[in-house]
Amino acid sequence: MAATVKDIANLAGVSIATVSRVTNDAGNVSDETKSRVLWAISKLQYCPNPTAAQLARRSSGVPRNGKSHHRSAAIHGNASHALNTENLQDRTERLRMLERENQQLKQQVSNLLTDLQRWQRSPKH
């Protein structure tokens, strides 16, 4: 099921009006709040529904000043940037985790080699 503005608002912890201000690039929204909304948009793969917007506005569907398409493109651009940032953060965290695992494996191999040397030097061997 497609994500709605309400879903975005819930995930970002903001009101529907704030989501609307971010998606329409209108009003005073802090950078931190805007980032949370854009993150939620990318996380839920939100795509604005022009029919729902028309119903909400009760408009004829004719974009005013030709901005409707540009806003949609801007939303996708910002959401894509937020998604890329999130992917980078995920990859960075994954890399750190792999580096920790690698260090643990190196330590285990070192311990095994030490145990092998002790065993080889033992009187029973």
Secondary structure, DSSP 4 states (H G I P E B T S, - for coil): ----HHHHHHHHTS-HHHHHHHHTT-S---HHHHHHHHHHHHHTT----HHHHHHHHT--SPPGGGHHHHHHHHHHHHHHHHHHHHHHHHHHHHHHHHHHHHHHHHHHHHHHHHHHHHHHHSTT-
